Amino acid sequence: RGVGQEQAIDVDSNPVSAGVQTGDPATRPEGALGPYLRAIGAHKWVVLLVTALTVGASTAWLLVRAPTYEATAELLVTPLPQSDTTFLGVQVLRESSEPTRTMQTAATLVSSRQAAQLTAAKLESDWTAERVEDAVEVKPQGESNIVAVTAQAGGAATAARIANVYSTSALEQRRVDLRRQVDVAILQLRARE
């Protein structure tokens, strides 16, 4: 090369340059799904077989399994104010600085072994306290003063009956417990006179 001669650059010898795409599909950048689509295309029979087996197994499971119904009974909880001294010595539910905590306490009071035993006795047949406990879930309902008693069973009417009987049994048991505490408090007050 002599002085003052310029070098010629062959643009076609460099097919991809600084963000310029060429017409060749093999050199185009592929998207994020490109490798997956290539893998599916290369193994399409395996993918079809796995898909068919999954759909078949799901369909068989849906046909064989027994349906489960759910019913919910709601209990309104009204805690006493902290300043109320009427029931001193009796374990009543009182408001706390955290309403969520108060409702969790209420749910725990409703969810008791005694309520499950009483429910099983009222339902009769083959119901046991353990079976009732397995079928019932008690939890606060959101940020409200409601405790939800949800029961699951093989029939809608059975689920509703379990939820209702459990709710009334829990309230009965709570009434018995409170009555016992009130009787003790009355005896203590009479003894002071």
C-alpha positions in Angstrom: 0.0 0.0 0.0 1.2 3.3 -0.8 0.9 6.5 1.2 -2.5 8.1 0.8 -4.3 4.9 -0.3 -7.4 3.9 1.7 -8.3 0.5 2.7 -11.6 -0.9 1.4 -13.9 -2.7 3.8 -16.1 -5.5 2.6 -19.4 -5.0 4.4 -20.7 -8.5 3.3 -17.8 -10.3 5.0 -19.1 -9.2 8.5 -22.8 -10.3 8.5 -23.7 -8.9 12.0 -22.3 -5.6 13.0 -23.2 -3.2 15.8 -26.9 -4.0 16.1 -27.6 -4.4 12.4 -29.6 -7.5 11.5 -29.1 -9.4 8.3 -31.6 -11.5 6.5 -30.2 -14.8 7.6 -32.6 -16.3 10.3 -29.8 -18.4 11.8 -27.9 -15.2 12.9 -30.9 -13.3 14.2 -31.0 -13.0 18.0 -33.9 -15.1 19.4 -36.2 -14.1 22.2 -36.4 -15.5 25.7 -38.7 -18.3 24.6 -36.6 -19.4 21.6 -34.6 -22.2 23.3 -37.8 -23.6 24.8 -39.6 -23.5 21.5 -36.7 -25.3 19.9 -36.7 -27.9 22.6 -40.4 -28.5 22.3 -40.1 -28.8 18.5 -37.3 -31.3 18.8 -39.2 -33.5 21.3 -42.8 -32.9 20.2 -43.9 -36.5 20.7 -42.6 -36.6 24.3 -44.3 -33.3 25.0 -47.6 -34.6 23.5 -47.4 -37.9 25.5 -46.7 -36.1 28.8 -49.6 -33.7 28.1 -52.0 -36.5 27.3 -51.0 -38.5 30.4 -51.4 -35.5 32.6 -54.9 -34.7 31.2 -55.9 -38.4 31.5 -54.7 -38.7 35.1 -56.5 -35.5 36.1 -59.7 -36.6 34.4 -59.5 -40.0 36.1 -58.9 -38.4 39.5 -61.9 -36.0 39.1 -64.2 -38.9 38.2 -63.0 -41.1 41.1 -62.8 -38.6 44.0 -65.8 -38.0 46.2 -67.0 -34.3 46.2 -66.3 -32.3 49.3 -68.8 -29.7 50.4 -68.1 -26.7 52.7 -70.5 -24.8 54.9 -69.7 -21.9 57.3 -71.5 -20.7 60.3 -70.6 -17.2 61.6 -70.5 -16.1 65.2 -70.6 -12.4 66.2 -68.1 -11.6 69.0 -68.6 -8.6 71.2 -65.7 -8.2 73.6 -66.2 -6.2 76.8 -64.3 -3.0 77.2 -61.2 -3.2 79.4 -62.8 -0.6 81.8 -65.9 -2.8 82.5 -65.5 -4.2 86.1 -68.8 -6.0 86.1 -67.3 -9.4 85.6 -64.2 -9.2 87.6 -63.0 -12.7 88.4 -64.8 -14.2 85.4 -62.8 -15.0 82.3 -64.7 -13.0 79.7 -63.3 -11.8 76.4 -62.1 -8.2 76.7 -61.0 -5.7 74.1 -57.3 -5.4 73.6 -55.2 -2.8 71.9 -54.9 -5.2 69.0 -58.4 -6.2 67.7 -56.9 -9.1 65.6 -55.5 -10.6 68.8 -58.9 -10.4 70.5 -60.5 -12.2 67.6 -57.8 -14.9 67.6 -58.5 -15.4 71.3 -62.2 -15.7 70.5 -61.5 -18.3 67.8 -59.4 -20.3 70.2 -62.2 -20.3 72.8 -64.7 -21.5 70.2 -62.3 -24.2 68.9 -62.2 -26.6 71.9 -62.0 -30.3 72.5 -65.2 -30.1 74.6 -67.1 -28.5 71.7 -65.9 -31.3 69.3 -67.0 -33.9 71.8 -70.4 -32.3 72.3 -70.9 -32.0 68.5 -70.0 -35.7 68.0 -72.6 -36.7 70.6 -75.3 -34.6 69.0 -74.4 -35.8 65.4 -74.6 -39.4 66.6 -73.9 -42.2 64.1 -70.1 -42.7 63.5 -69.0 -39.2 64.5 -66.1 -38.9 67.0 -64.5 -35.8 68.5 -61.4 -36.5 66.4 -63.5 -36.7 63.2 -65.3 -33.5 64.1 -62.0 -31.7 64.7 -60.8 -32.9 61.3 -63.9 -31.6 59.6 -64.1 -28.2 61.3 -61.9 -25.1 61.0 -62.4 -22.1 63.3 -60.8 -18.8 62.4 -61.4 -15.1 62.6 -63.0 -13.6 59.5 -60.8 -10.8 58.3 -60.6 -7.6 60.4 -64.2 -8.0 61.6 -65.8 -9.2 64.9 -66.9 -12.4 63.2 -65.5 -15.9 63.9 -66.1 -18.4 61.1 -66.8 -22.0 61.8 -66.3 -23.9 58.5 -67.1 -27.6 58.2 -66.3 -30.0 55.3 -68.3 -33.1 54.5 -69.4 -35.3 51.7 -72.7 -33.6 51.4 -73.9 -30.0 51.5 -76.5 -30.6 54.1 -74.1 -32.6 56.3 -71.5 -29.8 56.1 -74.1 -27.2 57.1 -75.3 -29.4 60.0 -71.8 -29.9 61.3 -71.0 -26.2 61.2 -74.2 -25.2 62.9 -74.1 -28.0 65.6 -70.4 -27.2 66.3 -71.2 -23.5 66.7 -74.1 -24.1 69.1 -72.0 -26.7 71.0 -69.1 -24.3 71.4 -71.5 -21.6 72.7 -73.1 -24.1 75.1 -69.7 -25.1 76.4 -68.6 -21.5 76.8 -71.9 -20.8 78.7 -71.2 -23.8 81.0 -67.7 -22.6 81.7 -68.8 -19.0 82.4 -71.6 -20.2 84.6 -69.2 -22.2 86.7 -66.9 -19.2 87.1 -69.9 -16.9 88.0 -71.0 -19.4 90.6 -67.5 -19.5 92.2 -67.4 -15.7 92.1 -70.8 -15.5 93.8 -69.7 -17.9 96.5 -66.5 -15.8 97.1 -68.6 -12.7 97.4 -71.0 -14.3 99.9 -68.1 -15.6 102.0 -66.8 -12.0 102.4 -70.1 -10.7 103.8 
